[in-house]
């Protein structure tokens, strides 16, 4: 019985424990419950992935109803990648970042925070594992509503405005998505992903299904912060509690990008809407604008959260560029870059979370001389920056290299050159950080820091060392031997309807 319901357990566990946190109302007990939940999610996810080595997918029909009549939860090689990212980073954030929560969120709201965090996690996992279009919308809204609250719980007075802006844009995105799903249901009479794809193949391409595709594409673009629908992201990352920014940077947009890929190459796969069309050219253009504008805006920021928030917009541009190529090599590089970006941004924002405990707002000025004072943390930041650039020996190189190969395989030599040239923007904002870490003395620390604060900045919280080392090892390890992520990406595209 337990084995049968295993695909739905990662969703059930956090959503079941969340109401218990409300009843407990004790910060420490709620934290223990969250640790139990995230550990259980990690273990069940690992078990599912191990079982997946012998079969193409594992599914479960809710209530004993077989799909497409019943709501299906399934895991395959594509969704398993997102599931493990959610499981690992939820455990890292909940176990190692409690100290940050105590500083950045009022004590009387801690139990609310952990309740909402579990709801957000359950919603994101639900989006990843469901095979039902409307169910995906429901879980998307659960995670989105929880996200708005998590941002608003920050002591930062700008958090409410950031949360409100995210709410408005997120609601527009959700409305667009559900409109598209409604049109699909009217056309096909089903909500199951596989069943919709089969029905669309029989119906053939028409204006109604293209309208559905357009609504869904725009809705998911808002959720994934794809340029030019990225306006909510910089302030949401910059003003939310640091552990929330860490979790979001590593997972939130990745879930939306997963659904983006799922709909384009699975649900709408028979139509091949991105192959040599005006839409493909339009999306490629937007991807390059995202890379240039996102990375360019990062250069002019001083707050590290905002630097890497704008950087995320640029990096998402690389992912959408790879997706829009609509080839096997392109999708492999897209999935690799999703993995790379999750690990790299997870590492960087975890370091920012740690630094915020000592210096408050983490800026270029406040990290001056960190290389001599805290070499491990500075080294981690450098590794993260090098991975974003795509330096050989880091996981970022693997995805960037595969992207260039995918572009050249299509015969787009000029586009490949542009990919390499836009990397210079990443080098510029990364160098600003590296220069501050190693080539500025303690004496150059911002005058806003007093002597006591400077002393605090030299202290090391040992609890952050294990996850930082773990993520550094992943960044370098997957850069030196990319067989694990590459195998995962290759297996993932085999289930999609994509041209060689």
C-alpha positions as CSV (number, residue, x, y, z in Angstrom):
1,X,0.0,0.0,0.0
2,X,2.8,2.4,1.0
3,X,4.6,1.7,-2.3
4,X,1.5,2.4,-4.3
5,X,1.0,5.9,-2.8
6,X,4.7,6.8,-2.8
7,X,4.3,9.3,-5.8
8,X,1.9,11.4,-3.8
9,X,3.6,11.2,-0.4
10,X,6.0,14.2,-1.0
11,X,2.9,16.3,-1.6
12,X,0.8,14.9,1.3
13,X,3.5,15.1,4.0
14,X,4.1,18.9,4.1
15,X,0.4,19.8,3.5
16,X,-0.6,17.5,6.3
17,X,2.0,18.8,8.8
18,X,1.3,22.5,8.0
19,X,-2.0,22.7,10.0
20,X,-0.4,21.0,13.0
21,X,2.1,23.8,13.2
22,X,-0.8,26.3,13.5
23,X,-2.1,24.2,16.4
24,X,1.3,23.9,18.1
25,X,2.1,27.6,17.9
26,X,5.5,27.0,19.5
27,X,8.4,28.1,17.3
28,X,10.8,25.3,18.3
29,X,8.3,22.5,18.1
30,X,7.1,23.8,14.7
31,X,10.7,23.9,13.5
32,X,11.1,20.2,14.6
33,X,8.0,19.3,12.7
34,X,9.3,21.1,9.6
35,X,12.6,19.2,9.9
36,X,10.6,15.9,10.1
37,X,8.6,16.9,7.0
38,X,11.6,18.0,4.9
39,X,13.6,14.9,5.9
40,X,10.6,12.7,5.0
41,X,10.2,14.4,1.7
42,X,13.9,13.9,1.0
43,X,13.8,10.2,1.8
44,X,10.6,9.5,-0.2
45,X,12.0,11.5,-3.1
46,X,15.2,9.5,-3.0
47,X,13.2,6.2,-2.9
48,X,11.2,7.3,-5.9
49,X,14.3,8.3,-7.9
50,X,15.9,4.9,-7.1
51,X,12.7,3.1,-8.2
52,X,12.7,5.2,-11.4
53,X,15.9,3.6,-12.5
54,X,14.0,0.5,-13.5
55,X,10.9,2.0,-15.1
56,X,10.2,5.1,-17.3
57,X,7.6,6.5,-14.8
58,X,5.8,5.8,-11.6
59,X,2.2,7.0,-11.2
60,X,-0.7,6.9,-8.8
61,X,-4.4,7.6,-9.4
62,X,-6.1,9.5,-6.5
63,X,-9.1,7.8,-4.9
64,X,-8.5,4.6,-6.9
65,X,-9.7,6.2,-10.1
66,X,-7.5,5.4,-13.1
67,X,-6.4,8.4,-15.3
68,X,-7.6,10.2,-17.2
69,X,-10.8,10.0,-15.1
70,X,-9.0,10.4,-11.8
71,X,-6.3,12.9,-10.9
72,X,-2.9,11.3,-11.7
73,X,0.3,11.9,-9.7
74,X,3.4,10.7,-11.5
75,X,7.1,11.0,-11.5
76,X,9.4,10.6,-14.5
77,X,13.0,11.5,-15.3
78,X,12.1,15.1,-15.9
79,X,10.0,15.8,-12.8
80,X,12.4,13.8,-10.7
81,X,15.1,16.5,-11.3
82,X,12.9,19.2,-9.9
83,X,11.6,17.1,-7.1
84,X,15.1,16.4,-5.8
85,X,16.0,20.1,-6.0
86,X,12.9,21.0,-3.9
87,X,13.6,18.2,-1.4
88,X,17.3,19.1,-0.9
89,X,16.9,22.8,-0.7
90,X,13.9,22.7,1.6
91,X,16.0,20.5,4.0
92,X,19.0,22.9,3.8
93,X,16.9,26.0,4.4
94,X,14.8,24.5,7.3
95,X,17.7,22.8,9.1
96,X,20.5,25.4,8.7
97,X,18.8,28.7,8.4
98,X,16.8,28.9,11.6
99,X,19.2,31.5,13.0
100,X,18.4,33.8,10.1
101,X,14.7,33.4,10.7
102,X,15.0,34.5,14.3
103,X,16.7,37.7,13.2
104,X,14.6,38.6,10.2
105,X,11.0,37.6,11.3
106,X,9.3,38.6,14.5
107,X,9.2,35.8,17.1
108,X,5.4,35.7,17.4
109,X,5.2,34.9,13.7
110,X,7.6,32.0,13.6
111,X,4.9,29.4,13.7
112,X,3.1,31.2,10.9
113,X,6.3,31.2,8.9
114,X,6.9,27.5,9.2
115,X,3.2,26.7,8.4
116,X,3.3,28.8,5.3
117,X,6.7,27.4,4.3
118,X,5.3,23.8,4.4
119,X,2.3,25.0,2.3
120,X,4.7,26.6,-0.2
121,X,6.8,23.4,-0.4
122,X,3.7,21.2,-0.8
123,X,2.4,23.4,-3.5
124,X,5.6,23.4,-5.5
125,X,6.0,19.6,-5.2
126,X,2.3,19.3,-6.2
127,X,3.0,21.3,-9.4
128,X,6.0,19.0,-10.1
129,X,4.2,15.7,-9.6
130,X,0.7,16.2,-10.9
131,X,-0.3,15.1,-14.4
132,X,-3.5,17.1,-14.3
133,X,-3.6,20.6,-15.8
134,X,-6.2,22.1,-13.4
135,X,-4.6,20.4,-10.5
136,X,-1.3,22.1,-11.5
137,X,-3.1,25.4,-11.4
138,X,-4.4,24.6,-7.9
139,X,-1.0,23.7,-6.6
140,X,0.5,26.7,-8.4
141,X,-1.9,29.0,-6.5
142,X,-1.2,27.3,-3.1
143,X,2.6,27.8,-3.6
144,X,2.0,31.4,-4.9
145,X,-0.2,32.5,-2.0
146,X,2.2,31.0,0.4
147,X,5.1,32.8,-1.3
148,X,3.4,36.2,-1.0
149,X,3.0,35.6,2.8
150,X,6.6,34.4,3.2
151,X,7.9,37.6,1.6
152,X,5.5,39.8,3.6
153,X,6.6,38.3,7.0
154,X,10.0,40.0,6.7
155,X,10.8,42.9,9.1
156,X,11.9,44.8,6.1
157,X,9.4,47.6,5.5
158,X,9.7,47.2,1.7
159,X,8.7,43.6,1.9
160,X,4.9,44.3,1.9
161,X,5.2,46.3,-1.3
162,X,7.3,43.6,-2.9
163,X,4.8,41.0,-1.8
164,X,1.9,43.1,-3.1
165,X,3.5,43.6,-6.5
166,X,4.3,39.9,-6.7
167,X,0.6,39.1,-5.8
168,X,-0.8,41.3,-8.5
169,X,1.5,40.0,-11.2
170,X,1.2,36.4,-9.9
171,X,-2.6,36.6,-10.0
172,X,-2.5,37.9,-13.6
173,X,-0.2,34.9,-14.5
174,X,-2.5,32.4,-12.8
175,X,-5.5,33.9,-14.6
176,X,-3.8,33.6,-17.9
177,X,-2.8,30.0,-17.2
178,X,-6.3,28.8,-16.0
179,X,-7.9,30.5,-19.1
180,X,-5.6,28.4,-21.3
181,X,-6.4,25.3,-19.4
182,X,-10.1,26.1,-19.7
183,X,-9.9,26.4,-23.5
184,X,-7.9,23.1,-23.6
185,X,-10.6,21.4,-21.6
186,X,-13.3,22.7,-23.9
187,X,-11.4,21.4,-26.9
188,X,-10.4,18.0,-25.6
189,X,-12.8,17.2,-22.7
190,X,-9.9,16.1,-20.5
191,X,-7.3,17.6,-18.1
192,X,-4.8,14.8,-18.0
193,X,-1.5,15.8,-19.7
194,X,-1.1,12.7,-21.8
195,X,-4.7,12.5,-22.7
196,X,-4.8,16.2,-23.8
197,X,-1.7,15.5,-26.1
198,X,-3.5,12.6,-27.7
199,X,-6.7,14.5,-28.2
200,X,-4.8,17.5,-29.7
201,X,-3.1,15.2,-32.2
202,X,-6.5,14.0,-33.4
203,X,-8.1,17.5,-33.4
204,X,-5.2,19.1,-35.3
205,X,-3.9,22.7,-35.0
206,X,-6.6,25.4,-34.8
207,X,-7.0,28.9,-33.5
208,X,-8.5,27.8,-30.2
209,X,-5.7,25.5,-29.2
210,X,-3.1,28.2,-30.3
211,X,-5.0,30.7,-28.0
212,X,-4.8,28.1,-25.2
213,X,-1.1,27.7,-25.8
214,X,-0.6,31.5,-25.8
215,X,-2.4,32.0,-22.5
216,X,-0.5,29.2,-20.8
217,X,2.8,30.4,-22.2
218,X,2.3,34.0,-20.9
219,X,1.0,32.7,-17.5
220,X,4.0,30.5,-17.0
221,X,6.3,33.2,-18.2
222,X,5.1,35.5,-15.4
223,X,5.5,32.7,-12.8
224,X,9.0,31.9,-14.1
225,X,10.0,35.6,-14.3
226,X,10.8,35.3,-18.0
227,X,11.7,38.7,-19.6
228,X,9.8,41.0,-20.0
229,X,7.4,39.6,-17.4
230,X,10.1,39.6,-14.6
231,X,9.1,42.7,-12.8
232,X,8.2,41.0,-9.5
233,X,11.5,39.1,-9.0
234,X,14.2,41.7,-8.0
235,X,12.2,43.2,-5.1
236,X,10.8,39.8,-4.0
237,X,14.3,38.4,-3.6
238,X,15.8,41.6,-2.2
239,X,13.2,42.3,0.5
240,X,12.2,38.8,1.6
241,X,13.8,37.0,4.6
242,X,17.2,35.7,3.4
243,X,16.3,32.0,3.9
244,X,13.1,32.6,1.8
245,X,15.3,34.2,-1.0
246,X,17.6,31.2,-0.8
247,X,14.7,28.8,-1.3
248,X,13.1,30.8,-4.0
249,X,16.3,31.4,-5.9
250,X,17.1,27.6,-6.0
251,X,13.6,26.3,-6.7
252,X,10.6,28.6,-7.4
253,X,11.3,29.7,-10.9
254,X,12.7,26.2,-11.7
255,X,9.2,24.7,-11.0
256,X,7.6,27.2,-13.4
257,X,10.3,26.4,-16.1
258,X,9.6,22.7,-15.6
259,X,5.9,23.3,-16.3
260,X,6.9,25.5,-19.3
261,X,8.9,22.7,-20.8
262,X,6.2,20.1,-19.9
263,X,3.5,22.0,-21.8
264,X,5.5,23.0,-24.8
265,X,7.1,19.6,-25.5
266,X,4.6,17.2,-23.9
267,X,1.1,18.6,-23.9
268,X,1.5,20.6,-27.1
269,X,4.2,18.4,-28.4
270,X,2.4,17.2,-31.5
271,X,2.1,20.7,-32.8
272,X,5.8,21.6,-32.6
273,X,4.9,25.2,-32.2
274,X,8.5,26.4,-31.7
275,X,10.1,24.8,-34.7
276,X,11.1,27.3,-37.4
277,X,8.3,29.7,-36.7
278,X,7.9,33.5,-36.1
279,X,7.2,32.6,-32.5
280,X,10.5,30.9,-32.2
281,X,12.4,33.9,-33.5
282,X,10.4,36.2,-31.2
283,X,11.2,34.1,-28.1
284,X,14.9,33.8,-29.0
285,X,15.0,37.7,-29.3
286,X,13.4,38.0,-25.9
287,X,15.9,35.5,-24.4
288,X,18.8,37.6,-25.6
289,X,17.2,40.8,-24.3
290,X,16.7,39.0,-20.9
291,X,20.4,38.1,-20.8
292,X,21.6,41.6,-21.8
293,X,19.1,43.6,-19.6
294,X,19.2,41.2,-16.6
295,X,23.0,41.0,-16.5
296,X,23.4,44.6,-17.4
297,X,21.1,45.7,-14.6
298,X,23.1,43.6,-12.1
299,X,26.3,45.6,-12.9
300,X,24.7,48.7,-11.5
301,X,23.5,47.3,-8.2
302,X,25.4,47.4,-4.9
303,X,23.1,45.1,-2.8
304,X,24.1,41.5,-3.3
305,X,20.6,40.2,-3.2
306,X,19.6,42.6,-6.1
307,X,22.8,41.8,-8.0
308,X,21.9,38.1,-8.1
309,X,18.2,38.7,-8.5
310,X,18.9,40.6,-11.7
311,X,21.5,38.0,-12.6
312,X,18.7,35.3,-12.3
313,X,16.7,37.2,-15.0
314,X,19.7,36.9,-17.3
315,X,20.4,33.3,-16.4
316,X,16.7,32.4,-17.1
317,X,17.3,34.0,-20.5
318,X,19.9,31.4,-21.2
319,X,17.5,28.7,-20.2
320,X,14.6,30.0,-22.4
321,X,17.1,30.4,-25.3
322,X,18.0,26.7,-25.0
323,X,14.3,25.7,-24.7
324,X,13.3,27.8,-27.7
325,X,15.9,26.0,-29.9
326,X,13.4,23.1,-29.8
327,X,16.1,20.4,-30.3
328,X,17.3,17.6,-28.2
329,X,20.7,19.3,-27.6
330,X,18.9,22.5,-26.7
331,X,16.7,20.9,-24.1
332,X,19.6,19.0,-22.6
333,X,21.4,22.3,-22.1
334,X,18.2,23.9,-20.7
335,X,17.8,21.1,-18.1
336,X,21.5,21.2,-17.3
337,X,21.3,25.0,-16.8
338,X,18.2,24.6,-14.5
339,X,20.3,22.2,-12.4
340,X,23.3,24.5,-12.5
341,X,21.4,27.6,-11.7
342,X,19.6,26.0,-8.8
343,X,22.9,24.8,-7.2
344,X,24.8,28.0,-7.9
345,X,22.1,30.4,-6.8
346,X,21.3,28.2,-3.8
347,X,25.0,28.5,-2.8
348,X,25.2,32.2,-3.3
349,X,22.0,33.1,-1.5
350,X,22.9,30.7,1.4
351,X,26.1,32.7,1.7
352,X,24.2,36.0,1.7
353,X,21.9,34.5,4.4
354,X,24.9,33.8,6.5
355,X,26.5,37.2,5.9
356,X,23.2,39.0,6.7
357,X,23.4,37.6,10.3
358,X,26.6,39.6,10.8
359,X,26.3,42.8,8.7
360,X,22.6,43.1,8.1
361,X,22.2,44.4,4.5
362,X,24.8,42.6,2.4
363,X,26.4,45.0,0.0
364,X,29.6,45.3,-2.1
365,X,31.0,47.5,0.7
366,X,30.0,45.2,3.6
367,X,31.9,42.2,2.2
368,X,35.2,44.1,1.7
369,X,38.1,42.1,3.1
370,X,36.0,39.0,3.6
371,X,38.6,36.9,1.8
372,X,41.1,37.3,4.6
373,X,38.5,37.2,7.5
374,X,36.3,34.3,6.3
375,X,38.1,32.4,3.5
376,X,35.6,29.6,3.2
377,X,32.6,31.9,2.7
378,X,34.6,34.1,0.3
379,X,35.8,31.0,-1.6
380,X,32.2,29.8,-1.9
381,X,31.1,33.2,-3.3
382,X,33.9,33.1,-5.9
383,X,33.0,29.5,-6.9
384,X,29.4,30.7,-7.3
385,X,30.4,33.6,-9.5
386,X,32.7,31.5,-11.6
387,X,29.9,29.0,-12.2
388,X,27.6,31.8,-13.3
389,X,30.3,32.9,-15.8
390,X,30.7,29.3,-17.0
391,X,34.4,28.8,-16.1
392,X,35.7,25.3,-16.8
393,X,35.7,23.1,-13.7
394,X,32.3,24.4,-12.5
395,X,28.8,23.1,-13.2
396,X,28.1,26.3,-15.1
397,X,30.6,25.5,-17.8
398,X,28.8,22.2,-18.5
399,X,25.5,23.9,-19.3
400,X,27.0,26.9,-21.1
401,X,29.1,24.6,-23.3
402,X,26.2,22.4,-24.2
403,X,24.2,25.6,-25.0
404,X,26.9,26.8,-27.4
405,X,27.0,23.3,-29.0
406,X,23.2,23.2,-29.4
407,X,23.2,26.7,-31.1
408,X,26.1,25.7,-33.4
409,X,24.2,22.4,-34.2
410,X,21.4,24.6,-35.6
411,X,23.9,26.5,-37.7
412,X,23.4,29.7,-35.8
413,X,27.1,30.9,-35.6
414,X,26.2,34.5,-34.9
415,X,24.0,33.5,-32.0
416,X,26.7,31.3,-30.5
417,X,29.1,34.3,-30.6
418,X,26.4,36.4,-28.9
419,X,26.1,33.8,-26.1
420,X,29.8,34.1,-25.5
421,X,29.8,37.9,-25.7
422,X,26.9,38.3,-23.2
423,X,28.9,36.3,-20.7
424,X,31.2,39.3,-20.5
425,X,28.4,41.1,-18.6
426,X,28.4,38.3,-16.0
427,X,32.2,38.7,-15.7
428,X,31.8,42.4,-14.9
429,X,29.4,42.1,-12.0
430,X,31.2,39.0,-10.7
431,X,34.5,40.9,-10.8
432,X,33.0,43.7,-8.6
433,X,32.3,41.1,-6.0
434,X,35.6,39.3,-6.2
435,X,37.5,42.6,-6.1
436,X,35.7,43.6,-2.9
437,X,36.3,40.2,-1.3
438,X,40.0,40.0,-1.9
439,X,41.4,43.4,-3.0
440,X,39.8,45.7,-0.4
441,X,41.1,45.8,3.2
442,X,39.0,45.8,6.4
443,X,39.7,49.5,6.6
444,X,37.6,50.0,3.5
445,X,34.4,48.5,5.1
446,X,31.6,51.0,4.8
447,X,31.5,53.7,7.4
448,X,28.0,52.6,8.3
449,X,29.5,49.7,10.2
450,X,30.7,50.5,13.7
451,X,33.5,48.7,15.6
452,X,31.1,46.2,17.3
453,X,29.5,45.4,13.9
454,X,33.0,44.8,12.4
455,X,33.7,42.4,15.2
456,X,30.5,40.6,14.6
457,X,31.3,40.4,10.9
458,X,34.4,38.4,11.8
459,X,32.5,35.7,13.6
460,X,31.7,32.4,11.9
461,X,28.5,30.5,12.5
462,X,29.5,26.9,12.2
463,X,26.0,25.7,11.3
464,X,26.4,27.2,7.8
465,X,29.7,25.4,7.0
466,X,28.2,21.9,6.1
467,X,25.7,23.1,3.5
468,X,28.2,25.6,2.0
469,X,30.8,22.9,1.6
470,X,28.2,20.5,0.2
471,X,27.1,23.0,-2.5
472,X,30.7,23.9,-3.3
473,X,31.4,20.2,-3.8
474,X,28.4,19.9,-6.1
475,X,29.4,23.0,-8.1
476,X,32.9,21.7,-8.7
477,X,32.1,18.0,-8.7
478,X,29.5,18.3,-11.4
479,X,31.8,20.6,-13.3
480,X,34.6,18.0,-13.3
481,X,32.4,15.0,-13.9
482,X,29.0,15.9,-15.4
483,X,27.9,12.3,-15.9
484,X,25.1,12.5,-13.3
485,X,23.4,15.7,-14.4
486,X,24.0,14.9,-18.1
487,X,22.5,11.4,-17.7
488,X,19.5,12.9,-15.9
489,X,19.0,15.5,-18.7
490,X,19.3,12.9,-21.5
491,X,16.8,10.6,-19.7
492,X,14.5,13.6,-19.2
493,X,14.2,14.6,-22.9
494,X,13.5,11.0,-23.9
495,X,10.0,11.4,-22.6
496,X,9.3,14.6,-24.5
497,X,8.2,15.1,-28.1
498,X,11.2,17.0,-29.5
499,X,13.2,17.0,-32.8
500,X,16.7,15.5,-32.8
